[in-house]
Amino acid sequence: MPSNSTQRRSGSGKRPQRGNPGKSPAPKTEPTATAADDDEAITDSSAVPSSEESSASEATPAKSTPAKAGAAKVGASKAGAAKAGTSKAAGASRAGSKAAPGRGGSGGGKGPGGKGPGGKGPAGKSGGGRGRQPVKVKSTGLPWGNIVLGGIVGIVALSIIGYGVWYSWDASKPFGERRSQQIEGLQNYRAKDVKWLTQNHVTGKVKYQTSPPVGGNHNGSWENCQGDVYAKQIPSEHAVHSLEHGAVWVTYNPDLPQAQIDELAKKVKGKDYMLMSPYPGLDKPISLQAWGFQLKVDNASDKRIDEFITQFRLNASVESGAACSNGLTVTGDTPQENGDADMNQNSGS
């Protein structure tokens, strides 16, 4: 026969209930939540009552004793409190993880419930100290200073290049046809390709096509043209030879006021390849001649006089390197018949 201990260990492990004879055993009830279990649920904030526990409490028969029913109700209430505590704990955890950086201490911020130990701060902000502030990018406009400076430099560069191109084109044109030499009222006989601009040495008087003459056959001797100012008329045949060497011959009507004569003389005296003399019968008060060019003006203060001298003195020479020194200083209208006396003074004619 097995012992009592063996009986207790076999089967379901439960002791047989002792009942009063003659009474039917009390109906079995499902275990309900106890106060100890409720305390454990409240203590552990992460534990949430399962659906089995809720079903067990709801499945308790209505015939349970009043004490056990009350205990079940109390357990259910505590289980609800556990749920509420768990929800609050989870919400607080989520709120703490999503909190924005702000001022505060180490233990939270100012919320609806009052001031926390971490310091002051708006609700929802953590108290972990001052967070990193967002960097503000300052938007800048267009660099107008650099744009304007670049535009100026570009304009200057284009101007220099344009001038170089224009100058090369202008220099390629025949002398006297360049734009820099275009003076209002200027007569350019070289451009007219006249046949009488010859350079032969002749004796006696020569009939010229213009008055005063600007070129053609001439006497073998030139008139001194080192800034010489002649008070009387000089032979045209000698003066034309001076033009061939590159001189500018300034002539004026003898009736020109003395003040204007003096003003003209200032432009001539002391300047090489320049000479000046009166010219009877001149149809204008003043006339300037270079080889193949002529300009007539009314007044000695006309700015075109200086322009003419600048453009054509020496530049209009058709006998490069010929000098204006060692010439003649003959006055009157008759050329000196010395033949080719200048041939002994220079290699040109």
C-alpha positions as a Markdown table, in Angstrom:
| # | Residue | x | y | z |
|---|---|---|---|---|
| 1 | Met | 0.0 | 0.0 | 0.0 |
| 2 | Pro | 1.5 | 3.4 | -0.9 |
| 3 | Ser | 2.2 | 5.8 | 1.8 |
| 4 | Asn | 0.5 | 9.1 | 2.4 |
| 5 | Ser | 3.5 | 11.0 | 1.1 |
| 6 | Thr | 3.2 | 9.0 | -2.1 |
| 7 | Gln | -0.4 | 9.9 | -2.4 |
| 8 | Arg | 0.3 | 13.6 | -1.9 |
| 9 | Arg | 3.0 | 13.5 | -4.6 |
| 10 | Ser | 0.9 | 11.7 | -7.2 |
| 11 | Gly | -1.9 | 13.1 | -9.2 |
| 12 | Ser | -2.3 | 16.9 | -9.5 |
| 13 | Gly | -0.3 | 17.5 | -6.4 |
| 14 | Lys | -3.3 | 19.1 | -4.6 |
| 15 | Arg | -4.4 | 17.9 | -1.2 |
| 16 | Pro | -7.9 | 16.4 | -1.1 |
| 17 | Gln | -10.4 | 18.7 | 0.4 |
| 18 | Arg | -12.0 | 17.9 | 3.6 |
| 19 | Gly | -15.7 | 18.5 | 3.7 |
| 20 | Asn | -18.5 | 18.0 | 6.0 |
| 21 | Pro | -20.2 | 14.9 | 5.5 |
| 22 | Gly | -23.5 | 15.2 | 3.9 |
| 23 | Lys | -22.7 | 18.5 | 2.2 |
| 24 | Ser | -21.8 | 18.8 | -1.4 |
| 25 | Pro | -18.5 | 20.4 | -2.1 |
| 26 | Ala | -18.4 | 24.1 | -2.9 |
| 27 | Pro | -18.3 | 24.9 | -6.6 |
| 28 | Lys | -14.8 | 25.5 | -7.9 |
| 29 | Thr | -13.9 | 29.0 | -8.8 |
| 30 | Glu | -11.1 | 30.3 | -10.9 |
| 31 | Pro | -8.3 | 32.0 | -8.9 |
| 32 | Thr | -8.7 | 35.8 | -8.7 |
| 33 | Ala | -6.2 | 38.5 | -8.4 |
| 34 | Thr | -4.9 | 39.0 | -5.0 |
| 35 | Ala | -3.7 | 42.1 | -3.3 |
| 36 | Ala | -0.1 | 40.8 | -3.5 |
| 37 | Asp | -0.4 | 40.4 | -7.3 |
| 38 | Asp | -1.9 | 43.9 | -7.6 |
| 39 | Asp | 1.0 | 45.3 | -5.6 |
| 40 | Glu | 3.4 | 43.5 | -8.0 |
| 41 | Ala | 1.6 | 44.9 | -11.0 |
| 42 | Ile | 1.8 | 48.5 | -9.6 |
| 43 | Thr | 5.4 | 48.1 | -8.6 |
| 44 | Asp | 6.5 | 46.9 | -12.1 |
| 45 | Ser | 5.5 | 49.8 | -14.3 |
| 46 | Ser | 6.4 | 47.9 | -17.4 |
| 47 | Ala | 3.9 | 45.0 | -16.6 |
| 48 | Val | 0.5 | 45.3 | -18.3 |
| 49 | Pro | -2.3 | 43.0 | -17.3 |
| 50 | Ser | -2.9 | 40.4 | -19.9 |
| 51 | Ser | -6.2 | 39.5 | -21.5 |
| 52 | Glu | -6.2 | 36.1 | -19.7 |
| 53 | Glu | -6.2 | 37.8 | -16.3 |
| 54 | Ser | -9.1 | 40.1 | -17.3 |
| 55 | Ser | -11.0 | 37.1 | -18.6 |
| 56 | Ala | -10.3 | 35.2 | -15.4 |
| 57 | Ser | -11.7 | 37.9 | -13.2 |
| 58 | Glu | -14.8 | 38.2 | -15.4 |
| 59 | Ala | -15.4 | 34.5 | -15.5 |
| 60 | Thr | -15.8 | 34.2 | -11.7 |
| 61 | Pro | -19.2 | 32.7 | -11.0 |
| 62 | Ala | -21.8 | 34.9 | -9.4 |
| 63 | Lys | -22.3 | 32.4 | -6.6 |
| 64 | Ser | -18.9 | 33.4 | -5.1 |
| 65 | Thr | -19.0 | 34.5 | -1.5 |
| 66 | Pro | -19.4 | 38.2 | -0.8 |
| 67 | Ala | -15.9 | 38.5 | 0.5 |
| 68 | Lys | -14.3 | 36.9 | -2.5 |
| 69 | Ala | -16.4 | 39.0 | -4.9 |
| 70 | Gly | -15.3 | 42.1 | -3.1 |
| 71 | Ala | -11.7 | 41.0 | -3.3 |
| 72 | Ala | -12.1 | 40.5 | -7.0 |
| 73 | Lys | -13.5 | 43.9 | -7.5 |
| 74 | Val | -10.7 | 45.4 | -5.5 |
| 75 | Gly | -8.2 | 43.5 | -7.6 |
| 76 | Ala | -9.8 | 44.7 | -10.8 |
| 77 | Ser | -9.6 | 48.3 | -9.5 |
| 78 | Lys | -6.0 | 47.9 | -8.7 |
| 79 | Ala | -5.4 | 46.3 | -12.1 |
| 80 | Gly | -7.0 | 49.4 | -13.7 |
| 81 | Ala | -4.7 | 51.6 | -11.5 |
| 82 | Ala | -1.8 | 49.6 | -12.8 |
| 83 | Lys | -2.9 | 50.2 | -16.3 |
| 84 | Ala | -3.2 | 53.9 | -15.6 |
| 85 | Gly | 0.2 | 54.0 | -14.0 |
| 86 | Thr | 1.7 | 52.1 | -16.9 |
| 87 | Ser | 0.2 | 54.5 | -19.4 |
| 88 | Lys | 1.4 | 57.5 | -17.5 |
| 89 | Ala | 4.9 | 56.0 | -17.2 |
| 90 | Ala | 5.0 | 55.3 | -21.0 |
| 91 | Gly | 3.7 | 58.8 | -21.8 |
| 92 | Ala | 6.3 | 60.4 | -19.5 |
| 93 | Ser | 9.0 | 58.3 | -21.2 |
| 94 | Arg | 7.9 | 59.3 | -24.7 |
| 95 | Ala | 7.6 | 63.0 | -23.6 |
| 96 | Gly | 11.1 | 62.9 | -22.2 |
| 97 | Ser | 12.6 | 61.4 | -25.4 |
| 98 | Lys | 10.8 | 64.0 | -27.7 |
| 99 | Ala | 11.6 | 67.0 | -25.6 |
| 100 | Ala | 13.3 | 69.9 | -27.4 |
| 101 | Pro | 16.7 | 71.2 | -26.1 |
| 102 | Gly | 16.3 | 74.0 | -23.7 |
| 103 | Arg | 17.5 | 75.5 | -20.4 |
| 104 | Gly | 17.2 | 73.5 | -17.2 |
| 105 | Gly | 18.8 | 71.3 | -14.8 |
| 106 | Ser | 19.3 | 67.6 | -14.7 |
| 107 | Gly | 15.9 | 66.5 | -13.6 |
| 108 | Gly | 13.2 | 67.8 | -15.9 |
| 109 | Gly | 11.5 | 71.1 | -16.6 |
| 110 | Lys | 8.6 | 73.2 | -15.7 |
| 111 | Gly | 5.4 | 71.5 | -16.5 |
| 112 | Pro | 1.7 | 71.6 | -15.7 |
| 113 | Gly | 2.3 | 70.0 | -12.3 |
| 114 | Gly | 4.7 | 72.7 | -11.1 |
| 115 | Lys | 8.5 | 73.2 | -11.0 |
| 116 | Gly | 10.7 | 70.2 | -11.4 |
| 117 | Pro | 14.0 | 69.8 | -9.7 |
| 118 | Gly | 15.9 | 70.4 | -12.9 |
| 119 | Gly | 15.2 | 74.2 | -13.2 |
| 120 | Lys | 12.8 | 76.4 | -15.1 |
| 121 | Gly | 11.7 | 75.7 | -18.6 |
| 122 | Pro | 8.6 | 75.4 | -20.6 |
| 123 | Ala | 6.6 | 72.2 | -20.5 |
| 124 | Gly | 8.0 | 69.5 | -22.7 |
| 125 | Lys | 11.6 | 70.8 | -22.6 |
| 126 | Ser | 14.2 | 68.6 | -21.1 |
| 127 | Gly | 16.6 | 69.9 | -18.5 |
| 128 | Gly | 19.8 | 68.6 | -19.8 |
| 129 | Gly | 21.4 | 72.1 | -20.3 |
| 130 | Arg | 21.6 | 74.6 | -23.1 |
| 131 | Gly | 21.3 | 72.8 | -26.4 |
| 132 | Arg | 23.0 | 73.6 | -29.7 |
| 133 | Gln | 21.3 | 76.6 | -31.3 |
| 134 | Pro | 20.4 | 76.2 | -35.0 |
| 135 | Val | 22.8 | 78.0 | -37.4 |
| 136 | Lys | 21.2 | 80.9 | -39.3 |
| 137 | Val | 22.6 | 81.2 | -42.8 |
| 138 | Lys | 22.7 | 84.9 | -43.8 |
| 139 | Ser | 21.6 | 85.3 | -47.3 |
| 140 | Thr | 23.8 | 87.6 | -49.3 |
| 141 | Gly | 22.8 | 89.5 | -52.4 |
| 142 | Leu | 24.6 | 89.8 | -55.7 |
| 143 | Pro | 28.2 | 91.1 | -55.4 |
| 144 | Trp | 27.4 | 94.4 | -57.2 |
| 145 | Gly | 30.8 | 95.9 | -56.3 |
| 146 | Asn | 32.7 | 93.1 | -58.1 |
| 147 | Ile | 30.2 | 93.2 | -61.0 |
| 148 | Val | 30.7 | 97.0 | -61.6 |
| 149 | Leu | 34.5 | 96.7 | -61.3 |
| 150 | Gly | 34.5 | 93.8 | -63.7 |
| 151 | Gly | 32.4 | 95.8 | -66.1 |
| 152 | Ile | 34.7 | 98.8 | -66.0 |
| 153 | Val | 37.8 | 96.6 | -66.5 |
| 154 | Gly | 36.0 | 95.0 | -69.5 |
| 155 | Ile | 35.1 | 98.3 | -71.0 |
| 156 | Val | 38.7 | 99.6 | -70.7 |
| 157 | Ala | 40.1 | 96.4 | -72.2 |
| 158 | Leu | 37.7 | 96.6 | -75.1 |
| 159 | Ser | 38.5 | 100.3 | -75.7 |
| 160 | Ile | 42.2 | 99.5 | -75.8 |
| 161 | Ile | 41.7 | 96.6 | -78.2 |
| 162 | Gly | 39.3 | 98.6 | -80.3 |
| 163 | Tyr | 41.8 | 101.6 | -80.5 |
| 164 | Gly | 44.6 | 99.2 | -81.5 |
| 165 | Val | 42.5 | 97.7 | -84.3 |
| 166 | Trp | 41.3 | 101.2 | -85.5 |
| 167 | Tyr | 44.9 | 102.6 | -85.4 |
| 168 | Ser | 46.2 | 99.6 | -87.4 |
| 169 | Trp | 43.5 | 100.1 | -90.0 |
| 170 | Asp | 44.0 | 103.9 | -90.1 |
| 171 | Ala | 47.8 | 103.6 | -90.5 |
| 172 | Ser | 47.4 | 101.3 | -93.4 |
| 173 | Lys | 45.7 | 104.0 | -95.4 |
| 174 | Pro | 47.8 | 106.5 | -97.6 |
| 175 | Phe | 49.2 | 109.5 | -95.8 |
| 176 | Gly | 46.7 | 112.3 | -95.7 |
| 177 | Glu | 43.7 | 110.0 | -95.9 |
| 178 | Arg | 43.9 | 108.9 | -92.3 |
| 179 | Arg | 41.1 | 110.0 | -90.1 |
| 180 | Ser | 43.5 | 111.5 | -87.6 |
| 181 | Gln | 44.6 | 113.9 | -90.3 |
| 182 | Gln | 41.1 | 115.0 | -91.5 |
| 183 | Ile | 40.8 | 118.7 | -90.7 |
| 184 | Glu | 37.8 | 120.7 | -91.7 |
| 185 | Gly | 38.5 | 122.7 | -94.8 |
| 186 | Leu | 41.7 | 120.7 | -95.6 |
| 187 | Gln | 42.6 | 120.3 | -99.2 |
| 188 | Asn | 44.3 | 117.0 | -99.9 |
| 189 | Tyr | 45.8 | 117.1 | -103.4 |
| 190 | Arg | 47.6 | 113.8 | -102.9 |
| 191 | Ala | 44.2 | 112.0 | -102.6 |
| 192 | Lys | 43.2 | 113.7 | -105.9 |
| 193 | Asp | 46.2 | 112.1 | -107.6 |
| 194 | Val | 47.0 | 115.2 | -109.5 |
| 195 | Lys | 49.7 | 115.0 | -112.2 |
| 196 | Trp | 51.5 | 118.2 | -111.3 |
| 197 | Leu | 52.9 | 117.1 | -108.0 |
| 198 | Thr | 56.2 | 116.4 | -109.6 |
| 199 | Gln | 59.7 | 116.9 | -108.0 |
| 200 | Asn | 61.9 | 118.1 | -110.8 |
| 201 | His | 64.5 | 120.8 | -110.3 |
| 202 | Val | 64.0 | 123.6 | -112.8 |
| 203 | Thr | 65.3 | 127.1 | -113.4 |
| 204 | Gly | 63.3 | 130.3 | -113.7 |
| 205 | Lys | 59.8 | 130.9 | -112.6 |
| 206 | Val | 57.2 | 128.1 | -112.4 |
| 207 | Lys | 53.5 | 128.4 | -113.0 |
| 208 | Tyr | 51.8 | 126.6 | -110.2 |
| 209 | Gln | 48.3 | 125.1 | -110.0 |
| 210 | Thr | 47.5 | 126.5 | -106.6 |
| 211 | Ser | 48.2 | 129.8 | -104.9 |
| 212 | Pro | 50.2 | 129.6 | -102.8 |
| 213 | Pro | 51.7 | 126.4 | -104.3 |
| 214 | Val | 51.8 | 123.1 | -102.4 |
| 215 | Gly | 54.2 | 121.2 | -104.6 |
| 216 | Gly | 55.5 | 120.5 | -108.1 |
| 217 | Asn | 58.7 | 121.3 | -109.9 |
| 218 | His | 60.9 | 123.8 | -108.0 |
| 219 | Asn | 64.3 | 125.5 | -107.8 |
| 220 | Gly | 67.3 | 123.5 | -107.0 |
| 221 | Ser | 67.9 | 125.6 | -103.8 |
| 222 | Trp | 65.5 | 125.5 | -100.8 |
| 223 | Glu | 64.6 | 128.4 | -98.5 |
| 224 | Asn | 65.9 | 128.1 | -95.0 |
| 225 | Cys | 63.2 | 126.6 | -92.8 |
| 226 | Gln | 64.5 | 126.4 | -89.3 |
| 227 | Gly | 61.7 | 128.5 | -87.8 |
| 228 | Asp | 62.5 | 131.5 | -90.1 |
| 229 | Val | 60.0 | 134.4 | -90.2 |
| 230 | Tyr | 60.4 | 136.5 | -93.3 |
| 231 | Ala | 59.1 | 140.0 | -93.3 |
| 232 | Lys | 58.9 | 140.1 | -97.1 |
| 233 | Gln | 57.7 | 137.8 | -99.9 |
| 234 | Ile | 60.0 | 134.9 | -100.8 |
| 235 | Pro | 60.3 | 133.1 | -104.2 |
| 236 | Ser | 57.7 | 130.3 | -104.4 |
| 237 | Glu | 60.2 | 128.1 | -106.2 |
| 238 | His | 62.5 | 128.0 | -103.2 |
| 239 | Ala | 59.7 | 127.6 | -100.7 |
| 240 | Val | 58.3 | 124.6 | -102.6 |
| 241 | His | 61.7 | 122.9 | -102.3 |
| 242 | Ser | 61.4 | 123.4 | -98.6 |
| 243 | Leu | 58.0 | 121.7 | -98.6 |
| 244 | Glu | 59.6 | 118.7 | -100.3 |
| 245 | His | 61.9 | 118.4 | -97.3 |
| 246 | Gly | 58.9 | 118.3 | -94.9 |
| 247 | Ala | 58.5 | 121.9 | -93.9 |
| 248 | Val | 55.2 | 123.7 | -93.3 |
| 249 | Trp | 55.0 | 127.1 | -95.0 |
| 250 | Val | 52.8 | 129.7 | -93.2 |
| 251 | Thr | 51.7 | 132.5 | -95.5 |
| 252 | Tyr | 49.4 | 135.5 | -94.8 |
| 253 | Asn | 47.9 | 138.4 | -96.6 |
| 254 | Pro | 50.0 | 141.6 | -96.2 |
| 255 | Asp | 46.8 | 143.4 | -95.0 |
| 256 | Leu | 46.6 | 141.0 | -91.9 |
| 257 | Pro | 46.6 | 143.0 | -88.7 |
| 258 | Gln | 50.0 | 143.1 | -87.0 |
| 259 | Ala | 48.6 | 141.4 | -83.8 |
| 260 | Gln | 47.6 | 138.4 | -85.9 |
| 261 | Ile | 51.0 | 138.4 | -87.7 |
| 262 | Asp | 52.7 | 138.3 | -84.3 |
| 263 | Glu | 50.4 | 135.5 | -83.1 |
| 264 | Leu | 51.4 | 133.5 | -86.2 |
| 265 | Ala | 55.1 | 134.2 | -85.7 |
| 266 | Lys | 54.9 | 132.6 | -82.2 |
| 267 | Lys | 53.9 | 129.4 | -83.8 |
| 268 | Val | 56.9 | 129.4 | -86.2 |
| 269 | Lys | 59.9 | 131.0 | -84.5 |
| 270 | Gly | 62.5 | 128.5 | -83.3 |
| 271 | Lys | 60.8 | 125.4 | -84.7 |
| 272 | Asp | 62.6 | 123.4 | -87.3 |
| 273 | Tyr | 60.9 | 122.6 | -90.6 |
| 274 | Met | 58.8 | 125.8 | -90.3 |
| 275 | Leu | 58.9 | 129.1 | -92.2 |
| 276 | Met | 56.6 | 132.1 | -92.6 |
| 277 | Ser | 56.3 | 134.9 | -95.1 |
| 278 | Pro | 53.7 | 137.3 | -96.5 |
| 279 | Tyr | 52.0 | 136.3 | -99.8 |
| 280 | Pro | 50.6 | 139.1 | -101.9 |
| 281 | Gly | 47.2 | 138.5 | -103.6 |
| 282 | Leu | 46.2 | 135.7 | -101.1 |
| 283 | Asp | 42.4 | 135.1 | -101.3 |
| 284 | Lys | 42.2 | 134.4 | -97.6 |
| 285 | Pro | 43.8 | 136.1 | -94.6 |
| 286 | Ile | 46.0 | 133.0 | -93.8 |
| 287 | Ser | 47.1 | 129.9 | -95.7 |
| 288 | Leu | 49.2 | 126.9 | -94.6 |
| 289 | Gln | 51.0 | 124.6 | -97.0 |
| 290 | Ala | 52.7 | 121.2 | -96.7 |
| 291 | Trp | 53.6 | 119.0 | -99.7 |
| 292 | Gly | 50.2 | 118.2 | -101.2 |
| 293 | Phe | 48.1 | 119.8 | -98.4 |
| 294 | Gln | 46.6 | 123.2 | -97.9 |
| 295 | Leu | 44.4 | 124.9 | -95.3 |
| 296 | Lys | 43.1 | 128.4 | -95.5 |
| 297 | Val | 41.6 | 130.2 | -92.4 |
| 298 | Asp | 40.4 | 133.7 | -91.5 |
| 299 | Asn | 42.1 | 134.2 | -88.1 |
| 300 | Ala | 45.4 | 133.5 | -86.4 |
| 301 | Ser | 43.6 | 132.1 | -83.4 |
| 302 | Asp | 41.9 | 129.3 | -85.4 |
| 303 | Lys | 42.7 | 126.0 | -83.6 |
| 304 | Arg | 43.1 | 124.2 | -87.0 |
| 305 | Ile | 46.4 | 126.0 | -87.5 |
| 306 | Asp | 48.0 | 124.0 | -84.7 |
| 307 | Glu | 46.3 | 120.8 | -85.9 |
| 308 | Phe | 47.7 | 121.3 | -89.3 |
| 309 | Ile | 51.3 | 121.9 | -88.0 |
| 310 | Thr | 51.1 | 118.9 | -85.7 |
| 311 | Gln | 49.8 | 116.6 | -88.5 |
| 312 | Phe | 52.0 | 117.6 | -91.4 |
| 313 | Arg | 55.3 | 119.1 | -90.2 |
| 314 | Leu | 57.9 | 116.6 | -91.3 |
| 315 | Asn | 55.2 | 113.9 | -91.8 |
| 316 | Ala | 54.4 | 115.2 | -95.2 |
| 317 | Ser | 57.9 | 115.0 | -96.4 |
| 318 | Val | 58.5 | 113.3 | -99.7 |
| 319 | Glu | 62.3 | 113.5 | -99.3 |
| 320 | Ser | 63.0 | 111.7 | -96.1 |
| 321 | Gly | 66.1 | 112.9 | -94.1 |
| 322 | Ala | 66.5 | 116.2 | -96.1 |
| 323 | Ala | 67.5 | 119.1 | -93.9 |
| 324 | Cys | 66.1 | 122.7 | -93.7 |
| 325 | Ser | 69.4 | 124.2 | -92.8 |
| 326 | Asn | 72.1 | 125.6 | -95.2 |
| 327 | Gly | 69.4 | 126.9 | -97.5 |
| 328 | Leu | 68.9 | 130.3 | -99.0 |
| 329 | Thr | 67.3 | 133.4 | -97.4 |
| 330 | Val | 66.2 | 135.0 | -100.7 |
| 331 | Thr | 63.3 | 137.6 | -100.7 |
| 332 | Gly | 61.2 | 138.9 | -103.6 |
| 333 | Asp | 59.4 | 136.9 | -106.3 |
| 334 | Thr | 62.4 | 135.9 | -108.4 |
| 335 | Pro | 64.2 | 132.7 | -107.7 |
| 336 | Gln | 68.0 | 132.7 | -107.4 |
| 337 | Glu | 69.6 | 131.1 | -110.3 |
| 338 | Asn | 72.2 | 129.0 | -108.5 |
| 339 | Gly | 71.4 | 125.8 | -110.4 |
| 340 | Asp | 71.6 | 122.7 | -108.2 |
| 341 | Ala | 73.7 | 124.4 | -105.5 |
| 342 | Asp | 72.0 | 122.3 | -102.8 |
| 343 | Met | 73.4 | 119.1 | -104.4 |
| 344 | Asn | 76.8 | 119.9 | -102.7 |
| 345 | Gln | 75.0 | 120.3 | -99.3 |
| 346 | Asn | 73.0 | 117.1 | -99.1 |
| 347 | Ser | 72.6 | 113.8 | -100.8 |
| 348 | Gly | 68.9 | 114.5 | -101.7 |
| 349 | Ser | 67.4 | 117.0 | -104.0 |
